[in-house]
Amino acid sequence: MSAELARRVADRAAAVRGVARLGGGGLGAAATYAPGQRIDGVRVHQGSVEIHITAARTSQSLPMVAQAVRDAVRPLTDGLAIDVFVDDLDLDVIDLEALASAPPALDRPAVPESRP
């Protein structure tokens, strides 16, 4: 059952805006193991679910991305505690939708167009 839950949680978490991918690399990585498969980025414990993500470059804050992951997987977890860890930030993966809706950057002065 924990492998099935881990797979469903992984699929749902990976689809959240601002998530580049689930974390799962390296020694001691967060993963759930089942016969013939490894589900990276999710560990199901007795009373909780642990999710490790790599965030995309976005205008959303990292706590907002983590909360969106919690909200997305909550219906699957049957009341288990949900712990989300942002393990890394991938600046090469850009959440274009979030950036398009972001207010203009403050570090660039607005320059009116010059007309000939």
Phi and psi restraints in degrees (range 20) as a CNS / XPLOR table:
assign (resid 1 and name C) (resid 2 and name N)
       (resid 2 and name CA) (resid 2 and name C) 1.0 -66.8 20.0 2
assign (resid 2 and name N) (resid 2 and name CA)
       (resid 2 and name C) (resid 3 and name N) 1.0 -32.1 20.0 2
assign (resid 2 and name C) (resid 3 and name N)
       (resid 3 and name CA) (resid 3 and name C) 1.0 -68.2 20.0 2
assign (resid 3 and name N) (resid 3 and name CA)
       (resid 3 and name C) (resid 4 and name N) 1.0 -40.7 20.0 2
assign (resid 3 and name C) (resid 4 and name N)
       (resid 4 and name CA) (resid 4 and name C) 1.0 -64.3 20.0 2
assign (resid 4 and name N) (resid 4 and name CA)
       (resid 4 and name C) (resid 5 and name N) 1.0 -45.0 20.0 2
assign (resid 4 and name C) (resid 5 and name N)
       (resid 5 and name CA) (resid 5 and name C) 1.0 -62.9 20.0 2
assign (resid 5 and name N) (resid 5 and name CA)
       (resid 5 and name C) (resid 6 and name N) 1.0 -44.3 20.0 2
assign (resid 5 and name C) (resid 6 and name N)
       (resid 6 and name CA) (resid 6 and name C) 1.0 -60.6 20.0 2
assign (resid 6 and name N) (resid 6 and name CA)
       (resid 6 and name C) (resid 7 and name N) 1.0 -41.2 20.0 2
assign (resid 6 and name C) (resid 7 and name N)
       (resid 7 and name CA) (resid 7 and name C) 1.0 -63.9 20.0 2
assign (resid 7 and name N) (resid 7 and name CA)
       (resid 7 and name C) (resid 8 and name N) 1.0 -45.5 20.0 2
assign (resid 7 and name C) (resid 8 and name N)
       (resid 8 and name CA) (resid 8 and name C) 1.0 -65.1 20.0 2
assign (resid 8 and name N) (resid 8 and name CA)
       (resid 8 and name C) (resid 9 and name N) 1.0 -42.3 20.0 2
assign (resid 8 and name C) (resid 9 and name N)
       (resid 9 and name CA) (resid 9 and name C) 1.0 -63.9 20.0 2
assign (resid 9 and name N) (resid 9 and name CA)
       (resid 9 and name C) (resid 10 and name N) 1.0 -43.8 20.0 2
assign (resid 9 and name C) (resid 10 and name N)
       (resid 10 and name CA) (resid 10 and name C) 1.0 -61.0 20.0 2
assign (resid 10 and name N) (resid 10 and name CA)
       (resid 10 and name C) (resid 11 and name N) 1.0 -44.9 20.0 2
assign (resid 10 and name C) (resid 11 and name N)
       (resid 11 and name CA) (resid 11 and name C) 1.0 -62.8 20.0 2
assign (resid 11 and name N) (resid 11 and name CA)
       (resid 11 and name C) (resid 12 and name N) 1.0 -43.7 20.0 2
assign (resid 11 and name C) (resid 12 and name N)
       (resid 12 and name CA) (resid 12 and name C) 1.0 -67.9 20.0 2
assign (resid 12 and name N) (resid 12 and name CA)
       (resid 12 and name C) (resid 13 and name N) 1.0 -44.1 20.0 2
assign (resid 12 and name C) (resid 13 and name N)
       (resid 13 and name CA) (resid 13 and name C) 1.0 -65.5 20.0 2
assign (resid 13 and name N) (resid 13 and name CA)
       (resid 13 and name C) (resid 14 and name N) 1.0 -39.8 20.0 2
assign (resid 13 and name C) (resid 14 and name N)
       (resid 14 and name CA) (resid 14 and name C) 1.0 -66.1 20.0 2
assign (resid 14 and name N) (resid 14 and name CA)
       (resid 14 and name C) (resid 15 and name N) 1.0 -22.1 20.0 2
assign (resid 14 and name C) (resid 15 and name N)
       (resid 15 and name CA) (resid 15 and name C) 1.0 -86.6 20.0 2
assign (resid 15 and name N) (resid 15 and name CA)
       (resid 15 and name C) (resid 16 and name N) 1.0 -4.7 20.0 2
assign (resid 15 and name C) (resid 16 and name N)
       (resid 16 and name CA) (resid 16 and name C) 1.0 -73.6 20.0 2
assign (resid 16 and name N) (resid 16 and name CA)
       (resid 16 and name C) (resid 17 and name N) 1.0 136.8 20.0 2
assign (resid 16 and name C) (resid 17 and name N)
       (resid 17 and name CA) (resid 17 and name C) 1.0 -58.8 20.0 2
assign (resid 17 and name N) (resid 17 and name CA)
       (resid 17 and name C) (resid 18 and name N) 1.0 134.5 20.0 2
assign (resid 17 and name C) (resid 18 and name N)
       (resid 18 and name CA) (resid 18 and name C) 1.0 95.6 20.0 2
assign (resid 18 and name N) (resid 18 and name CA)
       (resid 18 and name C) (resid 19 and name N) 1.0 -7.6 20.0 2
assign (resid 18 and name C) (resid 19 and name N)
       (resid 19 and name CA) (resid 19 and name C) 1.0 -98.8 20.0 2
assign (resid 19 and name N) (resid 19 and name CA)
       (resid 19 and name C) (resid 20 and name N) 1.0 118.2 20.0 2
assign (resid 19 and name C) (resid 20 and name N)
       (resid 20 and name CA) (resid 20 and name C) 1.0 -76.5 20.0 2
assign (resid 20 and name N) (resid 20 and name CA)
       (resid 20 and name C) (resid 21 and name N) 1.0 -43.0 20.0 2
assign (resid 20 and name C) (resid 21 and name N)
       (resid 21 and name CA) (resid 21 and name C) 1.0 -171.7 20.0 2
assign (resid 21 and name N) (resid 21 and name CA)
       (resid 21 and name C) (resid 22 and name N) 1.0 169.1 20.0 2
assign (resid 21 and name C) (resid 22 and name N)
       (resid 22 and name CA) (resid 22 and name C) 1.0 -84.3 20.0 2
assign (resid 22 and name N) (resid 22 and name CA)
       (resid 22 and name C) (resid 23 and name N) 1.0 146.0 20.0 2
assign (resid 22 and name C) (resid 23 and name N)
       (resid 23 and name CA) (resid 23 and name C) 1.0 -78.7 20.0 2
assign (resid 23 and name N) (resid 23 and name CA)
       (resid 23 and name C) (resid 24 and name N) 1.0 146.4 20.0 2
assign (resid 23 and name C) (resid 24 and name N)
       (resid 24 and name CA) (resid 24 and name C) 1.0 -173.5 20.0 2
assign (resid 24 and name N) (resid 24 and name CA)
       (resid 24 and name C) (resid 25 and name N) 1.0 3.3 20.0 2
assign (resid 24 and name C) (resid 25 and name N)
       (resid 25 and name CA) (resid 25 and name C) 1.0 -89.0 20.0 2
assign (resid 25 and name N) (resid 25 and name CA)
       (resid 25 and name C) (resid 26 and name N) 1.0 163.8 20.0 2
assign (resid 25 and name C) (resid 26 and name N)
       (resid 26 and name CA) (resid 26 and name C) 1.0 88.5 20.0 2
assign (resid 26 and name N) (resid 26 and name CA)
       (resid 26 and name C) (resid 27 and name N) 1.0 170.7 20.0 2
assign (resid 26 and name C) (resid 27 and name N)
       (resid 27 and name CA) (resid 27 and name C) 1.0 -70.7 20.0 2
assign (resid 27 and name N) (resid 27 and name CA)
       (resid 27 and name C) (resid 28 and name N) 1.0 134.4 20.0 2
assign (resid 27 and name C) (resid 28 and name N)
       (resid 28 and name CA) (resid 28 and name C) 1.0 71.5 20.0 2
assign (resid 28 and name N) (resid 28 and name CA)
       (resid 28 and name C) (resid 29 and name N) 1.0 24.9 20.0 2
assign (resid 28 and name C) (resid 29 and name N)
       (resid 29 and name CA) (resid 29 and name C) 1.0 -66.0 20.0 2
assign (resid 29 and name N) (resid 29 and name CA)
       (resid 29 and name C) (resid 30 and name N) 1.0 154.2 20.0 2
assign (resid 29 and name C) (resid 30 and name N)
       (resid 30 and name CA) (resid 30 and name C) 1.0 -73.5 20.0 2
assign (resid 30 and name N) (resid 30 and name CA)
       (resid 30 and name C) (resid 31 and name N) 1.0 119.7 20.0 2
assign (resid 30 and name C) (resid 31 and name N)
       (resid 31 and name CA) (resid 31 and name C) 1.0 -161.2 20.0 2
assign (resid 31 and name N) (resid 31 and name CA)
       (resid 31 and name C) (resid 32 and name N) 1.0 157.9 20.0 2
assign (resid 31 and name C) (resid 32 and name N)
       (resid 32 and name CA) (resid 32 and name C) 1.0 -114.1 20.0 2
assign (resid 32 and name N) (resid 32 and name CA)
       (resid 32 and name C) (resid 33 and name N) 1.0 132.7 20.0 2
assign (resid 32 and name C) (resid 33 and name N)
       (resid 33 and name CA) (resid 33 and name C) 1.0 -109.7 20.0 2
assign (resid 33 and name N) (resid 33 and name CA)
       (resid 33 and name C) (resid 34 and name N) 1.0 139.3 20.0 2
assign (resid 33 and name C) (resid 34 and name N)
       (resid 34 and name CA) (resid 34 and name C) 1.0 -143.1 20.0 2
assign (resid 34 and name N) (resid 34 and name CA)
       (resid 34 and name C) (resid 35 and name N) 1.0 164.7 20.0 2
assign (resid 34 and name C) (resid 35 and name N)
       (resid 35 and name CA) (resid 35 and name C) 1.0 -53.1 20.0 2
assign (resid 35 and name N) (resid 35 and name CA)
       (resid 35 and name C) (resid 36 and name N) 1.0 118.0 20.0 2
assign (resid 35 and name C) (resid 36 and name N)
       (resid 36 and name CA) (resid 36 and name C) 1.0 77.4 20.0 2
assign (resid 36 and name N) (resid 36 and name CA)
       (resid 36 and name C) (resid 37 and name N) 1.0 7.3 20.0 2
assign (resid 36 and name C) (resid 37 and name N)
       (resid 37 and name CA) (resid 37 and name C) 1.0 -149.7 20.0 2
assign (resid 37 and name N) (resid 37 and name CA)
       (resid 37 and name C) (resid 38 and name N) 1.0 155.2 20.0 2
assign (resid 37 and name C) (resid 38 and name N)
       (resid 38 and name CA) (resid 38 and name C) 1.0 -132.4 20.0 2
assign (resid 38 and name N) (resid 38 and name CA)
       (resid 38 and name C) (resid 39 and name N) 1.0 124.9 20.0 2
assign (resid 38 and name C) (resid 39 and name N)
       (resid 39 and name CA) (resid 39 and name C) 1.0 -105.1 20.0 2
assign (resid 39 and name N) (resid 39 and name CA)
       (resid 39 and name C) (resid 40 and name N) 1.0 102.1 20.0 2
assign (resid 39 and name C) (resid 40 and name N)
       (resid 40 and name CA) (resid 40 and name C) 1.0 -72.7 20.0 2
assign (resid 40 and name N) (resid 40 and name CA)
       (resid 40 and name C) (resid 41 and name N) 1.0 144.0 20.0 2
assign (resid 40 and name C) (resid 41 and name N)
       (resid 41 and name CA) (resid 41 and name C) 1.0 88.7 20.0 2
assign (resid 41 and name N) (resid 41 and name CA)
       (resid 41 and name C) (resid 42 and name N) 1.0 -3.2 20.0 2
assign (resid 41 and name C) (resid 42 and name N)
       (resid 42 and name CA) (resid 42 and name C) 1.0 -135.7 20.0 2
assign (resid 42 and name N) (resid 42 and name CA)
       (resid 42 and name C) (resid 43 and name N) 1.0 130.3 20.0 2
assign (resid 42 and name C) (resid 43 and name N)
       (resid 43 and name CA) (resid 43 and name C) 1.0 -122.5 20.0 2
assign (resid 43 and name N) (resid 43 and name CA)
       (resid 43 and name C) (resid 44 and name N) 1.0 131.5 20.0 2
assign (resid 43 and name C) (resid 44 and name N)
       (resid 44 and name CA) (resid 44 and name C) 1.0 -105.8 20.0 2
assign (resid 44 and name N) (resid 44 and name CA)
       (resid 44 and name C) (resid 45 and name N) 1.0 118.1 20.0 2
assign (resid 44 and name C) (resid 45 and name N)
       (resid 45 and name CA) (resid 45 and name C) 1.0 -102.6 20.0 2
assign (resid 45 and name N) (resid 45 and name CA)
       (resid 45 and name C) (resid 46 and name N) 1.0 179.2 20.0 2
assign (resid 45 and name C) (resid 46 and name N)
       (resid 46 and name CA) (resid 46 and name C) 1.0 -56.5 20.0 2
assign (resid 46 and name N) (resid 46 and name CA)
       (resid 46 and name C) (resid 47 and name N) 1.0 -44.9 20.0 2
assign (resid 46 and name C) (resid 47 and name N)
       (resid 47 and name CA) (resid 47 and name C) 1.0 -121.5 20.0 2
assign (resid 47 and name N) (resid 47 and name CA)
       (resid 47 and name C) (resid 48 and name N) 1.0 10.4 20.0 2
assign (resid 47 and name C) (resid 48 and name N)
       (resid 48 and name CA) (resid 48 and name C) 1.0 -154.3 20.0 2
assign (resid 48 and name N) (resid 48 and name CA)
       (resid 48 and name C) (resid 49 and name N) 1.0 165.6 20.0 2
assign (resid 48 and name C) (resid 49 and name N)
       (resid 49 and name CA) (resid 49 and name C) 1.0 -121.6 20.0 2
assign (resid 49 and name N) (resid 49 and name CA)
       (resid 49 and name C) (resid 50 and name N) 1.0 130.7 20.0 2
assign (resid 49 and name C) (resid 50 and name N)
       (resid 50 and name CA) (resid 50 and name C) 1.0 -110.8 20.0 2
assign (resid 50 and name N) (resid 50 and name CA)
       (resid 50 and name C) (resid 51 and name N) 1.0 125.9 20.0 2
assign (resid 50 and name C) (resid 51 and name N)
       (resid 51 and name CA) (resid 51 and name C) 1.0 -123.3 20.0 2
assign (resid 51 and name N) (resid 51 and name CA)
       (resid 51 and name C) (resid 52 and name N) 1.0 127.8 20.0 2
assign (resid 51 and name C) (resid 52 and name N)
       (resid 52 and name CA) (resid 52 and name C) 1.0 -113.4 20.0 2
assign (resid 52 and name N) (resid 52 and name CA)
       (resid 52 and name C) (resid 53 and name N) 1.0 125.1 20.0 2
assign (resid 52 and name C) (resid 53 and name N)
       (resid 53 and name CA) (resid 53 and name C) 1.0 -124.5 20.0 2
assign (resid 53 and name N) (resid 53 and name CA)
       (resid 53 and name C) (resid 54 and name N) 1.0 157.0 20.0 2
assign (resid 53 and name C) (resid 54 and name N)
       (resid 54 and name CA) (resid 54 and name C) 1.0 -109.1 20.0 2
assign (resid 54 and name N) (resid 54 and name CA)
       (resid 54 and name C) (resid 55 and name N) 1.0 122.0 20.0 2
assign (resid 54 and name C) (resid 55 and name N)
       (resid 55 and name CA) (resid 55 and name C) 1.0 -84.8 20.0 2
assign (resid 55 and name N) (resid 55 and name CA)
       (resid 55 and name C) (resid 56 and name N) 1.0 150.5 20.0 2
assign (resid 55 and name C) (resid 56 and name N)
       (resid 56 and name CA) (resid 56 and name C) 1.0 -86.9 20.0 2
assign (resid 56 and name N) (resid 56 and name CA)
       (resid 56 and name C) (resid 57 and name N) 1.0 161.4 20.0 2
assign (resid 56 and name C) (resid 57 and name N)
       (resid 57 and name CA) (resid 57 and name C) 1.0 -68.8 20.0 2
assign (resid 57 and name N) (resid 57 and name CA)
       (resid 57 and name C) (resid 58 and name N) 1.0 125.5 20.0 2
assign (resid 57 and name C) (resid 58 and name N)
       (resid 58 and name CA) (resid 58 and name C) 1.0 -153.9 20.0 2
assign (resid 58 and name N) (resid 58 and name CA)
       (resid 58 and name C) (resid 59 and name N) 1.0 167.6 20.0 2
assign (resid 58 and name C) (resid 59 and name N)
       (resid 59 and name CA) (resid 59 and name C) 1.0 -86.5 20.0 2
assign (resid 59 and name N) (resid 59 and name CA)
       (resid 59 and name C) (resid 60 and name N) 1.0 -11.6 20.0 2
assign (resid 59 and name C) (resid 60 and name N)
       (resid 60 and name CA) (resid 60 and name C) 1.0 -76.5 20.0 2
assign (resid 60 and name N) (resid 60 and name CA)
       (resid 60 and name C) (resid 61 and name N) 1.0 148.4 20.0 2
assign (resid 60 and name C) (resid 61 and name N)
       (resid 61 and name CA) (resid 61 and name C) 1.0 -73.4 20.0 2
assign (resid 61 and name N) (resid 61 and name CA)
       (resid 61 and name C) (resid 62 and name N) 1.0 156.0 20.0 2
assign (resid 61 and name C) (resid 62 and name N)
       (resid 62 and name CA) (resid 62 and name C) 1.0 -61.9 20.0 2
assign (resid 62 and name N) (resid 62 and name CA)
       (resid 62 and name C) (resid 63 and name N) 1.0 -39.2 20.0 2
assign (resid 62 and name C) (resid 63 and name N)
       (resid 63 and name CA) (resid 63 and name C) 1.0 -61.2 20.0 2
assign (resid 63 and name N) (resid 63 and name CA)
       (resid 63 and name C) (resid 64 and name N) 1.0 -32.4 20.0 2
assign (resid 63 and name C) (resid 64 and name N)
       (resid 64 and name CA) (resid 64 and name C) 1.0 -68.6 20.0 2
assign (resid 64 and name N) (resid 64 and name CA)
       (resid 64 and name C) (resid 65 and name N) 1.0 -39.4 20.0 2
assign (resid 64 and name C) (resid 65 and name N)
       (resid 65 and name CA) (resid 65 and name C) 1.0 -64.7 20.0 2
assign (resid 65 and name N) (resid 65 and name CA)
       (resid 65 and name C) (resid 66 and name N) 1.0 -44.9 20.0 2
assign (resid 65 and name C) (resid 66 and name N)
       (resid 66 and name CA) (resid 66 and name C) 1.0 -61.5 20.0 2
assign (resid 66 and name N) (resid 66 and name CA)
       (resid 66 and name C) (resid 67 and name N) 1.0 -40.9 20.0 2
assign (resid 66 and name C) (resid 67 and name N)
       (resid 67 and name CA) (resid 67 and name C) 1.0 -66.4 20.0 2
assign (resid 67 and name N) (resid 67 and name CA)
       (resid 67 and name C) (resid 68 and name N) 1.0 -37.4 20.0 2
assign (resid 67 and name C) (resid 68 and name N)
       (resid 68 and name CA) (resid 68 and name C) 1.0 -63.3 20.0 2
assign (resid 68 and name N) (resid 68 and name CA)
       (resid 68 and name C) (resid 69 and name N) 1.0 -36.8 20.0 2
assign (resid 68 and name C) (resid 69 and name N)
       (resid 69 and name CA) (resid 69 and name C) 1.0 -65.2 20.0 2
assign (resid 69 and name N) (resid 69 and name CA)
       (resid 69 and name C) (resid 70 and name N) 1.0 -47.1 20.0 2
assign (resid 69 and name C) (resid 70 and name N)
       (resid 70 and name CA) (resid 70 and name C) 1.0 -56.1 20.0 2
assign (resid 70 and name N) (resid 70 and name CA)
       (resid 70 and name C) (resid 71 and name N) 1.0 -48.1 20.0 2
assign (resid 70 and name C) (resid 71 and name N)
       (resid 71 and name CA) (resid 71 and name C) 1.0 -61.7 20.0 2
assign (resid 71 and name N) (resid 71 and name CA)
       (resid 71 and name C) (resid 72 and name N) 1.0 -38.0 20.0 2
assign (resid 71 and name C) (resid 72 and name N)
       (resid 72 and name CA) (resid 72 and name C) 1.0 -68.8 20.0 2
assign (resid 72 and name N) (resid 72 and name CA)
       (resid 72 and name C) (resid 73 and name N) 1.0 -37.4 20.0 2
assign (resid 72 and name C) (resid 73 and name N)
       (resid 73 and name CA) (resid 73 and name C) 1.0 -93.6 20.0 2
assign (resid 73 and name N) (resid 73 and name CA)
       (resid 73 and name C) (resid 74 and name N) 1.0 -14.5 20.0 2
assign (resid 73 and name C) (resid 74 and name N)
       (resid 74 and name CA) (resid 74 and name C) 1.0 -51.3 20.0 2
assign (resid 74 and name N) (resid 74 and name CA)
       (resid 74 and name C) (resid 75 and name N) 1.0 -43.2 20.0 2
assign (resid 74 and name C) (resid 75 and name N)
       (resid 75 and name CA) (resid 75 and name C) 1.0 -62.2 20.0 2
assign (resid 75 and name N) (resid 75 and name CA)
       (resid 75 and name C) (resid 76 and name N) 1.0 -18.9 20.0 2
assign (resid 75 and name C) (resid 76 and name N)
       (resid 76 and name CA) (resid 76 and name C) 1.0 -89.3 20.0 2
assign (resid 76 and name N) (resid 76 and name CA)
       (resid 76 and name C) (resid 77 and name N) 1.0 -17.9 20.0 2
assign (resid 76 and name C) (resid 77 and name N)
       (resid 77 and name CA) (resid 77 and name C) 1.0 -96.7 20.0 2
assign (resid 77 and name N) (resid 77 and name CA)
       (resid 77 and name C) (resid 78 and name N) 1.0 -1.8 20.0 2
assign (resid 77 and name C) (resid 78 and name N)
       (resid 78 and name CA) (resid 78 and name C) 1.0 51.6 20.0 2
assign (resid 78 and name N) (resid 78 and name CA)
       (resid 78 and name C) (resid 79 and name N) 1.0 46.4 20.0 2
assign (resid 78 and name C) (resid 79 and name N)
       (resid 79 and name CA) (resid 79 and name C) 1.0 83.3 20.0 2
assign (resid 79 and name N) (resid 79 and name CA)
       (resid 79 and name C) (resid 80 and name N) 1.0 1.9 20.0 2
assign (resid 79 and name C) (resid 80 and name N)
       (resid 80 and name CA) (resid 80 and name C) 1.0 -68.9 20.0 2
assign (resid 80 and name N) (resid 80 and name CA)
       (resid 80 and name C) (resid 81 and name N) 1.0 150.2 20.0 2
assign (resid 80 and name C) (resid 81 and name N)
       (resid 81 and name CA) (resid 81 and name C) 1.0 -66.5 20.0 2
assign (resid 81 and name N) (resid 81 and name CA)
       (resid 81 and name C) (resid 82 and name N) 1.0 144.5 20.0 2
assign (resid 81 and name C) (resid 82 and name N)
       (resid 82 and name CA) (resid 82 and name C) 1.0 -120.3 20.0 2
assign (resid 82 and name N) (resid 82 and name CA)
       (resid 82 and name C) (resid 83 and name N) 1.0 116.7 20.0 2
assign (resid 82 and name C) (resid 83 and name N)
       (resid 83 and name CA) (resid 83 and name C) 1.0 -109.4 20.0 2
assign (resid 83 and name N) (resid 83 and name CA)
       (resid 83 and name C) (resid 84 and name N) 1.0 121.9 20.0 2
assign (resid 83 and name C) (resid 84 and name N)
       (resid 84 and name CA) (resid 84 and name C) 1.0 -112.4 20.0 2
assign (resid 84 and name N) (resid 84 and name CA)
       (resid 84 and name C) (resid 85 and name N) 1.0 128.2 20.0 2
assign (resid 84 and name C) (resid 85 and name N)
       (resid 85 and name CA) (resid 85 and name C) 1.0 -115.6 20.0 2
assign (resid 85 and name N) (resid 85 and name CA)
       (resid 85 and name C) (resid 86 and name N) 1.0 126.2 20.0 2
assign (resid 85 and name C) (resid 86 and name N)
       (resid 86 and name CA) (resid 86 and name C) 1.0 -91.9 20.0 2
assign (resid 86 and name N) (resid 86 and name CA)
       (resid 86 and name C) (resid 87 and name N) 1.0 101.4 20.0 2
assign (resid 86 and name C) (resid 87 and name N)
       (resid 87 and name CA) (resid 87 and name C) 1.0 -81.0 20.0 2
assign (resid 87 and name N) (resid 87 and name CA)
       (resid 87 and name C) (resid 88 and name N) 1.0 -27.7 20.0 2
assign (resid 87 and name C) (resid 88 and name N)
       (resid 88 and name CA) (resid 88 and name C) 1.0 -160.2 20.0 2
assign (resid 88 and name N) (resid 88 and name CA)
       (resid 88 and name C) (resid 89 and name N) 1.0 167.7 20.0 2
assign (resid 88 and name C) (resid 89 and name N)
       (resid 89 and name CA) (resid 89 and name C) 1.0 -126.9 20.0 2
assign (resid 89 and name N) (resid 89 and name CA)
       (resid 89 and name C) (resid 90 and name N) 1.0 123.2 20.0 2
assign (resid 89 and name C) (resid 90 and name N)
       (resid 90 and name CA) (resid 90 and name C) 1.0 -102.0 20.0 2
assign (resid 90 and name N) (resid 90 and name CA)
       (resid 90 and name C) (resid 91 and name N) 1.0 103.6 20.0 2
assign (resid 90 and name C) (resid 91 and name N)
       (resid 91 and name CA) (resid 91 and name C) 1.0 -74.6 20.0 2
assign (resid 91 and name N) (resid 91 and name CA)
       (resid 91 and name C) (resid 92 and name N) 1.0 -12.5 20.0 2
assign (resid 91 and name C) (resid 92 and name N)
       (resid 92 and name CA) (resid 92 and name C) 1.0 -84.2 20.0 2
assign (resid 92 and name N) (resid 92 and name CA)
       (resid 92 and name C) (resid 93 and name N) 1.0 -16.4 20.0 2
assign (resid 92 and name C) (resid 93 and name N)
       (resid 93 and name CA) (resid 93 and name C) 1.0 -102.3 20.0 2
assign (resid 93 and name N) (resid 93 and name CA)
       (resid 93 and name C) (resid 94 and name N) 1.0 117.5 20.0 2
assign (resid 93 and name C) (resid 94 and name N)
       (resid 94 and name CA) (resid 94 and name C) 1.0 -112.9 20.0 2
assign (resid 94 and name N) (resid 94 and name CA)
       (resid 94 and name C) (resid 95 and name N) 1.0 131.2 20.0 2
assign (resid 94 and name C) (resid 95 and name N)
       (resid 95 and name CA) (resid 95 and name C) 1.0 -84.7 20.0 2
assign (resid 95 and name N) (resid 95 and name CA)
       (resid 95 and name C) (resid 96 and name N) 1.0 86.3 20.0 2
assign (resid 95 and name C) (resid 96 and name N)
       (resid 96 and name CA) (resid 96 and name C) 1.0 -61.9 20.0 2
assign (resid 96 and name N) (resid 96 and name CA)
       (resid 96 and name C) (resid 97 and name N) 1.0 -36.2 20.0 2
assign (resid 96 and name C) (resid 97 and name N)
       (resid 97 and name CA) (resid 97 and name C) 1.0 -62.4 20.0 2
assign (resid 97 and name N) (resid 97 and name CA)
       (resid 97 and name C) (resid 98 and name N) 1.0 -42.9 20.0 2
assign (resid 97 and name C) (resid 98 and name N)
       (resid 98 and name CA) (resid 98 and name C) 1.0 -69.1 20.0 2
assign (resid 98 and name N) (resid 98 and name CA)
       (resid 98 and name C) (resid 99 and name N) 1.0 -39.2 20.0 2
assign (resid 98 and name C) (resid 99 and name N)
       (resid 99 and name CA) (resid 99 and name C) 1.0 -67.3 20.0 2
assign (resid 99 and name N) (resid 99 and name CA)
       (resid 99 and name C) (resid 100 and name N) 1.0 -34.3 20.0 2
assign (resid 99 and name C) (resid 100 and name N)
       (resid 100 and name CA) (resid 100 and name C) 1.0 -67.0 20.0 2
assign (resid 100 and name N) (resid 100 and name CA)
       (resid 100 and name C) (resid 101 and name N) 1.0 -31.1 20.0 2
assign (resid 100 and name C) (resid 101 and name N)
       (resid 101 and name CA) (resid 101 and name C) 1.0 -92.5 20.0 2
assign (resid 101 and name N) (resid 101 and name CA)
       (resid 101 and name C) (resid 102 and name N) 1.0 0.2 20.0 2
assign (resid 101 and name C) (resid 102 and name N)
       (resid 102 and name CA) (resid 102 and name C) 1.0 -77.2 20.0 2
assign (resid 102 and name N) (resid 102 and name CA)
       (resid 102 and name C) (resid 103 and name N) 1.0 149.9 20.0 2
assign (resid 102 and name C) (resid 103 and name N)
       (resid 103 and name CA) (resid 103 and name C) 1.0 -66.8 20.0 2
assign (resid 103 and name N) (resid 103 and name CA)
       (resid 103 and name C) (resid 104 and name N) 1.0 159.0 20.0 2
assign (resid 103 and name C) (resid 104 and name N)
       (resid 104 and name CA) (resid 104 and name C) 1.0 -61.0 20.0 2
assign (resid 104 and name N) (resid 104 and name CA)
       (resid 104 and name C) (resid 105 and name N) 1.0 148.9 20.0 2
assign (resid 104 and name C) (resid 105 and name N)
       (resid 105 and name CA) (resid 105 and name C) 1.0 -65.2 20.0 2
assign (resid 105 and name N) (resid 105 and name CA)
       (resid 105 and name C) (resid 106 and name N) 1.0 141.0 20.0 2
assign (resid 105 and name C) (resid 106 and name N)
       (resid 106 and name CA) (resid 106 and name C) 1.0 -80.7 20.0 2
assign (resid 106 and name N) (resid 106 and name CA)
       (resid 106 and name C) (resid 107 and name N) 1.0 -17.3 20.0 2
assign (resid 106 and name C) (resid 107 and name N)
       (resid 107 and name CA) (resid 107 and name C) 1.0 -82.6 20.0 2
assign (resid 107 and name N) (resid 107 and name CA)
       (resid 107 and name C) (resid 108 and name N) 1.0 -5.1 20.0 2
assign (resid 107 and name C) (resid 108 and name N)
       (resid 108 and name CA) (resid 108 and name C) 1.0 -113.4 20.0 2
assign (resid 108 and name N) (resid 108 and name CA)
       (resid 108 and name C) (resid 109 and name N) 1.0 119.4 20.0 2
assign (resid 108 and name C) (resid 109 and name N)
       (resid 109 and name CA) (resid 109 and name C) 1.0 -69.3 20.0 2
assign (resid 109 and name N) (resid 109 and name CA)
       (resid 109 and name C) (resid 110 and name N) 1.0 143.6 20.0 2
assign (resid 109 and name C) (resid 110 and name N)
       (resid 110 and name CA) (resid 110 and name C) 1.0 -72.7 20.0 2
assign (resid 110 and name N) (resid 110 and name CA)
       (resid 110 and name C) (resid 111 and name N) 1.0 126.0 20.0 2
assign (resid 110 and name C) (resid 111 and name N)
       (resid 111 and name CA) (resid 111 and name C) 1.0 -115.5 20.0 2
assign (resid 111 and name N) (resid 111 and name CA)
       (resid 111 and name C) (resid 112 and name N) 1.0 119.6 20.0 2
assign (resid 111 and name C) (resid 112 and name N)
       (resid 112 and name CA) (resid 112 and name C) 1.0 -67.0 20.0 2
assign (resid 112 and name N) (resid 112 and name CA)
       (resid 112 and name C) (resid 113 and name N) 1.0 149.0 20.0 2
assign (resid 112 and name C) (resid 113 and name N)
       (resid 113 and name CA) (resid 113 and name C) 1.0 -67.4 20.0 2
assign (resid 113 and name N) (resid 113 and name CA)
       (resid 113 and name C) (resid 114 and name N) 1.0 138.7 20.0 2
assign (resid 113 and name C) (resid 114 and name N)
       (resid 114 and name CA) (resid 114 and name C) 1.0 -92.6 20.0 2
assign (resid 114 and name N) (resid 114 and name CA)
       (resid 114 and name C) (resid 115 and name N) 1.0 141.5 20.0 2
assign (resid 114 and name C) (resid 115 and name N)
       (resid 115 and name CA) (resid 115 and name C) 1.0 -113.1 20.0 2
assign (resid 115 and name N) (resid 115 and name CA)
       (resid 115 and name C) (resid 116 and name N) 1.0 136.5 20.0 2
